């Protein structure tokens, strides 16, 4: 998991990509952590076309309501 701290008045959706860029999924056993999760769950605030296109480019499945 990852966290990006921003000012309180900043929107959530613009921080979607920076947060996912910092994700490191540990492997069981030896090996470097994966940088691409299998799936992302998010609320409606992240349902923009830009966010969905980003996930498609990285082949990450998503569960984001419309």
C-alpha positions as CSV (number, residue, x, y, z in Angstrom):
1,X,0.0,0.0,0.0
2,X,1.1,3.6,-0.3
3,X,0.2,7.1,1.0
4,X,0.6,10.5,-0.5
5,X,0.1,13.4,1.9
6,X,-1.2,16.6,0.3
7,X,-2.8,19.9,1.5
8,X,-6.4,19.5,2.8
9,X,-8.0,21.4,-0.1
10,X,-6.4,19.2,-2.8
11,X,-8.7,16.8,-4.6
12,X,-8.5,13.1,-4.3
13,X,-8.7,12.1,-7.9
14,X,-5.6,13.9,-9.1
15,X,-3.6,11.9,-6.6
16,X,-4.7,8.6,-8.0
17,X,-1.7,8.0,-10.2
18,X,1.0,9.2,-7.7
19,X,-0.4,6.9,-5.1
20,X,-0.5,3.9,-7.5
21,X,3.1,4.6,-8.7
22,X,4.3,4.1,-5.1
23,X,2.6,0.8,-4.6
24,X,4.9,-2.1,-3.9
25,X,3.2,-5.5,-3.5
26,X,5.5,-7.9,-1.5
27,X,6.2,-11.3,-2.8
28,X,5.9,-14.4,-0.7
29,X,9.5,-15.7,-0.5
30,X,12.5,-14.1,-2.3
31,X,12.2,-11.5,-5.1
32,X,11.6,-7.9,-5.6
33,X,8.1,-6.5,-4.8
34,X,5.7,-6.2,-7.6
35,X,4.9,-2.7,-8.8
36,X,1.5,-3.5,-10.2
37,X,-1.4,-4.7,-8.1
38,X,-3.9,-7.2,-9.5
39,X,-6.9,-5.1,-8.7
40,X,-7.8,-1.6,-7.4
41,X,-11.0,-0.8,-5.4
42,X,-12.0,2.8,-5.2
43,X,-15.1,5.0,-4.7
44,X,-16.9,7.2,-7.2
45,X,-14.5,10.0,-6.8
46,X,-11.9,8.0,-8.8
47,X,-14.3,7.0,-11.7
48,X,-12.9,9.5,-14.2
49,X,-11.9,8.5,-17.7
50,X,-8.3,9.4,-17.1
51,X,-8.1,7.1,-14.1
52,X,-9.7,4.2,-15.9
53,X,-7.4,4.7,-18.9
54,X,-4.4,4.7,-16.6
55,X,-5.5,1.4,-15.1
56,X,-6.2,-0.1,-18.6
57,X,-2.7,0.9,-19.8
58,X,-1.1,-0.8,-16.8
59,X,-3.5,-3.8,-17.1
60,X,-4.9,-3.4,-13.6
61,X,-8.4,-4.6,-13.1
62,X,-10.7,-2.2,-11.1
63,X,-13.8,-2.1,-9.1
64,X,-14.9,1.5,-9.2
65,X,-18.7,2.3,-9.3
66,X,-20.0,4.7,-11.9
